[in-house]
Amino acid sequence: MKVIHVSGQHHWRGGEQQLYLLFCGLQDLGVQQELLCPKDSALHLRWQMESLPFSVAKKCCGFDFRFIRSIARLAKAHPKAIIHLHDSHAHQMALISAEIFRFKNAMVLHRRVIFKVGTGMLSKWKYHHPLIRIIVAVSKAVAGSLPETLSNKIQIVYSAVNPPSEDEGKNWPPEGVHLPSNAVVWGMVGALSPEKGQHNAIQALSKSNSHNSHLVLIGAGKFESELRELAKDLKVSSRVHFTGFLPFATRYIRNFDVFLFPSESEGLGTSIMDAMWRRVVVVASNVGGIPELIRHGETGFLYENGDINSFVQQIEIAINNRELKTQITENAFQFIQAFSPKSMCNKMLDVYRDLH
C-alpha cells in the first residue's frame, strides 16, 4: 500500500499538525507514503528537517497548474496509490488534475471544518466525484454538516494529540510577557482570527470581577490589531498579552489556570485535547464538535456562544471551585486517553484498507 498525501497549505495550523501526526504514525506501521506540498511551505520545511519522503511544487494560489501537474506525475508513477487530500485546495486541484491527465487513483478527502458545503454545480461535482471514495470527518458535527447524499462516503476518525513531555512548562512567561506574581492566567493557543473568538475572551476579561486575571494569547494573525484596539477600548490592554507565533506553543499550556476556547465555528478543537492532557480546566463555547469533547460539568465547562456573561460565569466557577476543578481535570485526562495518535492511525489504516 502507498499513500500520497496532498496539502495545498503554506502555513502550519491544526490541520498540518494532524497530517504530521498521521504521517509519522503510519510510517511506524510500515505504510509507504509521500507528501506533496507547496515549495517553501511550513510542511516542506518540517519534512525536510526530519528527512521524511516528500515532493514539492510551486503554488501561488488555489489553482496553480504547476501543482496540478505534480499531482498527476505522482499519481501516474503510482497508479495504485491512494491519494489523501488534506484541504480544499488539494481537493480541487487533485480532481482537476485527474480530469486533465486521466488518472484513476482512489482518493480520500479529509474534512476538518464545519462550514456547509455549497449547493452549486462546482461543489456538487467536487464532493460527489466518483474518485472521492471516502470522506473522513473529524467529528460527528463535521459529518452532520455534509449533505445526506454523501452519507455512504463518510467515515468519522477523530483527531489526536501527542501526550506532553515531562519538561514542559519551563521558560514561563514567554519573552515580552510580564505577569504579576498573583496573576490568574486565562490562556488561549491558536491563530488570531475572528472565528477563534479571541475577541470574546477580551470582552469576558473586561466583565470579570477578578482584576488580577490576565489573558495570554499565544498565536499570530491579521486579527491582532483589531484585538489590541478592542482591549484598549475596554480598558484591559494592560491585562491582555500577545506573544506572537511561538513554536511548540502547547508546551506553555501547563502554566494556564484556565484554558479558553471561545470559538465561533469549530470542527473539533484539538487545542482542547492538548489542555486535557495537561490537566488544565477548559471553558469553551458549545459550537460544532466541541461538545463531543467537553461534557459540561464533567470534562470541562460550556457556555452558549455569544453569551459573554455566561462565559464569565463559567470561567469564575472553573477558577474558584478548586474541588470541582480537580475532579473535572482528572475526568478530562482519563477521557482524552482514547484520542491517541496510534488510535487515529489505526483507524485511518482501516479506511485505506476499505479501498483495496
C-alpha positions as semicolon CSV with decimal commas, in nm:
position;residue;x (nm);y (nm);z (nm)
1;M;0,000;0,000;0,000
2;K;0,119;0,351;-0,085
3;V;-0,045;0,674;0,024
4;I;0,021;1,008;-0,141
5;H;-0,074;1,288;0,096
6;V;-0,154;1,620;-0,071
7;S;-0,166;1,954;0,111
8;G;-0,207;2,291;-0,055
9;Q;-0,136;2,495;0,258
10;H;0,166;2,718;0,317
11;H;0,109;2,773;0,690
12;W;0,120;2,540;0,992
13;R;-0,205;2,517;1,183
14;G;-0,409;2,239;1,337
15;G;-0,468;2,050;1,013
16;E;-0,098;2,044;0,932
17;Q;-0,020;1,915;1,281
18;Q;-0,272;1,635;1,230
19;L;-0,115;1,548;0,894
20;Y;0,225;1,530;1,062
21;L;0,097;1,300;1,339
22;L;-0,078;1,078;1,084
23;F;0,226;1,055;0,857
24;C;0,462;0,963;1,142
25;G;0,218;0,712;1,289
26;L;0,155;0,540;0,956
27;Q;0,529;0,530;0,895
28;D;0,566;0,337;1,223
29;L;0,302;0,095;1,093
30;G;0,504;0,033;0,777
31;V;0,285;0,223;0,533
32;Q;0,471;0,361;0,231
33;Q;0,393;0,732;0,197
34;E;0,489;1,053;0,028
35;L;0,379;1,412;0,083
36;L;0,319;1,666;-0,191
37;C;0,309;2,021;-0,060
38;P;0,391;2,376;-0,175
39;K;0,757;2,467;-0,208
40;D;0,891;2,653;0,098
41;S;0,573;2,587;0,296
42;A;0,584;2,504;0,666
43;L;0,522;2,137;0,578
44;H;0,808;2,136;0,326
45;L;1,049;2,271;0,586
46;R;0,933;2,024;0,853
47;W;0,952;1,720;0,624
48;Q;1,293;1,831;0,500
49;M;1,420;1,879;0,856
50;E;1,306;1,532;0,959
51;S;1,410;1,359;0,633
52;L;1,056;1,240;0,560
53;P;0,959;1,146;0,200
54;F;0,817;1,443;0,012
55;S;0,779;1,622;-0,321
56;V;0,720;1,992;-0,367
57;A;0,570;2,213;-0,634
58;K;0,538;2,586;-0,664
59;K;0,192;2,712;-0,569
60;C;0,082;3,074;-0,557
61;C;-0,298;3,039;-0,544
62;G;-0,584;2,793;-0,507
63;F;-0,547;2,691;-0,871
64;D;-0,186;2,654;-0,984
65;F;-0,114;2,441;-1,289
66;R;0,237;2,360;-1,166
67;F;0,088;2,195;-0,858
68;I;-0,184;2,025;-1,061
69;R;0,078;1,875;-1,291
70;S;0,281;1,749;-0,992
71;I;-0,023;1,564;-0,856
72;A;-0,060;1,389;-1,191
73;R;0,309;1,299;-1,202
74;L;0,288;1,121;-0,867
75;A;-0,047;0,957;-0,947
76;K;0,077;0,817;-1,279
77;A;0,401;0,697;-1,121
78;H;0,195;0,510;-0,858
79;P;-0,138;0,419;-1,022
80;K;-0,249;0,201;-0,730
81;A;-0,163;0,458;-0,463
82;I;-0,435;0,618;-0,253
83;I;-0,435;0,996;-0,275
84;H;-0,524;1,154;0,060
85;L;-0,640;1,517;0,026
86;H;-0,599;1,728;0,338
87;D;-0,759;2,063;0,249
88;S;-0,987;2,235;0,000
89;H;-0,705;2,349;-0,230
90;A;-0,570;1,993;-0,253
91;H;-0,924;1,865;-0,313
92;Q;-0,995;2,095;-0,604
93;M;-0,657;2,065;-0,773
94;A;-0,646;1,685;-0,745
95;L;-0,980;1,647;-0,920
96;I;-0,884;1,894;-1,192
97;S;-0,557;1,705;-1,234
98;A;-0,742;1,376;-1,269
99;E;-0,971;1,524;-1,534
100;I;-0,684;1,672;-1,738
101;F;-0,433;1,388;-1,707
102;R;-0,682;1,099;-1,688
103;F;-0,563;0,905;-1,384
104;K;-0,798;0,696;-1,170
105;N;-0,639;0,676;-0,824
106;A;-0,886;0,639;-0,538
107;M;-0,900;0,950;-0,321
108;V;-0,969;1,013;0,047
109;L;-1,084;1,362;0,143
110;H;-1,016;1,481;0,498
111;R;-1,281;1,723;0,624
112;R;-1,192;1,923;0,938
113;V;-1,419;2,226;0,904
114;I;-1,786;2,256;0,981
115;F;-1,884;2,502;0,709
116;K;-2,176;2,385;0,498
117;V;-2,090;2,251;0,156
118;G;-2,213;2,479;-0,122
119;T;-2,512;2,383;-0,332
120;G;-2,371;2,498;-0,666
121;M;-2,261;2,278;-0,952
122;L;-1,890;2,304;-0,866
123;S;-1,942;2,191;-0,505
124;K;-2,163;1,902;-0,613
125;W;-1,901;1,795;-0,867
126;K;-1,618;1,813;-0,610
127;Y;-1,790;1,615;-0,335
128;H;-1,983;1,364;-0,544
129;H;-1,695;1,292;-0,781
130;P;-1,650;0,913;-0,820
131;L;-1,278;0,933;-0,738
132;I;-1,363;1,074;-0,392
133;R;-1,429;0,734;-0,244
134;I;-1,424;0,822;0,127
135;I;-1,471;1,148;0,317
136;V;-1,309;1,140;0,660
137;A;-1,481;1,370;0,909
138;V;-1,302;1,460;1,233
139;S;-1,622;1,468;1,438
140;K;-1,989;1,382;1,429
141;A;-2,062;1,752;1,391
142;V;-1,846;1,775;1,079
143;A;-2,010;1,461;0,939
144;G;-2,352;1,612;1,010
145;S;-2,264;1,930;0,822
146;L;-2,222;1,734;0,498
147;P;-2,516;1,664;0,264
148;E;-2,711;1,344;0,330
149;T;-2,638;1,239;-0,027
150;L;-2,277;1,182;0,083
151;S;-2,361;0,963;0,384
152;N;-2,238;0,645;0,215
153;K;-1,893;0,800;0,174
154;I;-1,845;0,943;0,525
155;Q;-1,635;0,785;0,798
156;I;-1,552;0,952;1,130
157;V;-1,193;0,945;1,251
158;Y;-1,127;1,175;1,545
159;S;-0,813;1,387;1,552
160;A;-0,537;1,316;1,802
161;V;-0,272;1,487;2,008
162;N;0,059;1,371;2,148
163;P;0,096;1,333;2,526
164;P;0,302;1,617;2,678
165;S;0,667;1,576;2,765
166;E;0,776;1,592;3,127
167;D;0,990;1,903;3,085
168;E;0,708;2,122;2,953
169;G;0,609;2,445;3,120
170;K;0,957;2,592;3,154
171;N;1,060;2,939;3,034
172;W;0,738;3,091;3,155
173;P;0,618;3,352;3,087
174;P;0,721;3,385;2,722
175;E;0,960;3,662;2,628
176;G;0,792;4,002;2,632
177;V;0,506;3,894;2,860
178;H;0,516;4,045;3,210
179;L;0,277;3,897;3,464
180;P;0,243;3,991;3,832
181;S;0,317;3,714;4,082
182;N;-0,052;3,686;4,178
183;A;-0,182;3,672;3,820
184;V;-0,462;3,431;3,736
185;V;-0,378;3,325;3,382
186;W;-0,651;3,281;3,123
187;G;-0,483;3,127;2,821
188;M;-0,555;3,064;2,455
189;V;-0,346;2,899;2,183
190;G;-0,422;2,943;1,814
191;A;-0,424;3,171;1,514
192;L;-0,566;3,516;1,584
193;S;-0,880;3,517;1,371
194;P;-1,245;3,615;1,422
195;E;-1,375;3,257;1,417
196;K;-1,139;3,158;1,702
197;G;-1,312;3,408;1,931
198;Q;-1,025;3,589;2,100
199;H;-1,250;3,899;2,100
200;N;-1,497;3,708;2,318
201;A;-1,220;3,634;2,569
202;I;-1,121;4,002;2,584
203;Q;-1,482;4,101;2,643
204;A;-1,508;3,840;2,919
205;L;-1,196;3,975;3,085
206;S;-1,344;4,325;3,086
207;K;-1,660;4,197;3,260
208;S;-1,485;3,979;3,519
209;N;-1,464;4,089;3,880
210;S;-1,125;3,919;3,908
211;H;-0,894;4,213;3,849
212;N;-0,581;4,000;3,887
213;S;-0,685;3,790;3,587
214;H;-0,464;3,822;3,277
215;L;-0,534;3,691;2,927
216;V;-0,237;3,542;2,739
217;L;-0,296;3,495;2,366
218;I;-0,040;3,264;2,204
219;G;-0,055;3,289;1,828
220;A;-0,033;3,530;1,538
221;G;-0,268;3,659;1,273
222;K;-0,410;3,958;1,090
223;F;-0,679;3,999;1,360
224;E;-0,420;4,113;1,616
225;S;-0,454;4,486;1,551
226;E;-0,832;4,470;1,598
227;L;-0,791;4,270;1,918
228;R;-0,543;4,523;2,055
229;E;-0,785;4,804;1,973
230;L;-1,070;4,618;2,146
231;A;-0,860;4,564;2,459
232;K;-0,775;4,934;2,460
233;D;-1,140;5,038;2,419
234;L;-1,244;4,809;2,705
235;K;-0,958;4,938;2,925
236;V;-0,797;4,597;2,974
237;S;-0,495;4,634;2,744
238;S;-0,256;4,609;3,041
239;R;-0,400;4,263;3,116
240;V;-0,407;4,124;2,761
241;H;-0,075;3,983;2,643
242;F;0,011;3,897;2,283
243;T;0,305;3,658;2,238
244;G;0,301;3,629;1,860
245;F;0,377;3,294;1,700
246;L;0,563;3,056;1,931
247;P;0,697;2,719;1,810
248;F;0,563;2,421;2,006
249;A;0,313;2,653;2,172
250;T;0,131;2,375;2,356
251;R;0,424;2,345;2,598
252;Y;0,303;2,663;2,769
253;I;-0,049;2,535;2,843
254;R;0,056;2,384;3,177
255;N;0,104;2,739;3,307
256;F;-0,257;2,844;3,244
257;D;-0,506;2,850;3,531
258;V;-0,785;2,807;3,277
259;F;-0,780;2,730;2,904
260;L;-1,031;2,928;2,700
261;F;-1,178;2,811;2,371
262;P;-1,448;3,063;2,269
263;S;-1,452;2,959;1,905
264;E;-1,747;3,065;1,690
265;S;-1,704;2,775;1,446
266;E;-1,511;2,456;1,514
267;G;-1,490;2,110;1,363
268;L;-1,348;1,956;1,681
269;G;-1,084;2,159;1,867
270;T;-0,753;1,978;1,915
271;S;-0,621;2,253;2,142
272;I;-0,888;2,145;2,389
273;M;-0,737;1,798;2,378
274;D;-0,392;1,944;2,447
275;A;-0,528;2,117;2,758
276;M;-0,699;1,797;2,878
277;W;-0,373;1,605;2,851
278;R;-0,211;1,868;3,074
279;R;-0,491;1,866;3,333
280;V;-0,585;2,228;3,267
281;V;-0,954;2,306;3,301
282;V;-1,128;2,416;2,980
283;V;-1,409;2,666;2,928
284;A;-1,542;2,654;2,571
285;S;-1,831;2,759;2,351
286;N;-2,084;2,490;2,266
287;V;-2,040;2,505;1,889
288;G;-1,957;2,243;1,628
289;G;-1,770;1,938;1,753
290;I;-1,666;2,092;2,086
291;P;-1,945;1,920;2,289
292;E;-1,805;1,587;2,167
293;L;-1,502;1,663;2,385
294;I;-1,647;1,883;2,659
295;R;-1,929;1,737;2,864
296;H;-2,045;2,029;3,073
297;G;-1,956;1,990;3,439
298;E;-1,784;1,659;3,369
299;T;-1,484;1,714;3,138
300;G;-1,499;2,094;3,122
301;F;-1,739;2,386;3,106
302;L;-1,955;2,501;2,815
303;Y;-2,136;2,826;2,754
304;E;-2,379;2,940;2,487
305;N;-2,184;3,100;2,205
306;G;-2,229;3,479;2,217
307;D;-2,339;3,491;2,583
308;I;-2,042;3,674;2,736
309;N;-2,200;3,689;3,084
310;S;-2,232;3,310;3,085
311;F;-1,874;3,282;2,960
312;V;-1,751;3,491;3,255
313;Q;-1,960;3,288;3,499
314;Q;-1,818;2,956;3,377
315;I;-1,460;3,090;3,392
316;E;-1,507;3,204;3,750
317;I;-1,655;2,868;3,852
318;A;-1,364;2,690;3,683
319;I;-1,110;2,901;3,868
320;N;-1,270;2,936;4,210
321;N;-1,420;2,592;4,276
322;R;-1,096;2,404;4,334
323;E;-1,254;2,071;4,427
324;L;-1,473;2,069;4,117
325;K;-1,180;2,184;3,902
326;T;-0,965;1,895;4,025
327;Q;-1,239;1,641;3,953
328;I;-1,309;1,779;3,607
329;T;-0,945;1,789;3,500
330;E;-0,900;1,429;3,613
331;N;-1,214;1,322;3,424
332;A;-1,087;1,504;3,115
333;F;-0,744;1,344;3,145
334;Q;-0,896;0,995;3,157
335;F;-1,134;1,076;2,870
336;I;-0,862;1,201;2,636
337;Q;-0,653;0,883;2,661
338;A;-0,862;0,736;2,379
339;F;-0,755;1,014;2,139
340;S;-0,400;0,896;2,080
341;P;-0,210;0,920;1,751
342;K;-0,185;0,541;1,750
343;S;-0,564;0,507;1,765
344;M;-0,613;0,766;1,489
345;C;-0,357;0,597;1,264
346;N;-0,507;0,251;1,311
347;K;-0,849;0,386;1,216
348;M;-0,706;0,561;0,911
349;L;-0,536;0,239;0,810
350;D;-0,877;0,069;0,821
351;V;-1,010;0,347;0,593
352;Y;-0,733;0,284;0,341
353;R;-0,790;-0,092;0,353
354;D;-1,156;-0,036;0,263
355;L;-1,030;0,094;-0,072
356;H;-0,829;-0,218;-0,154
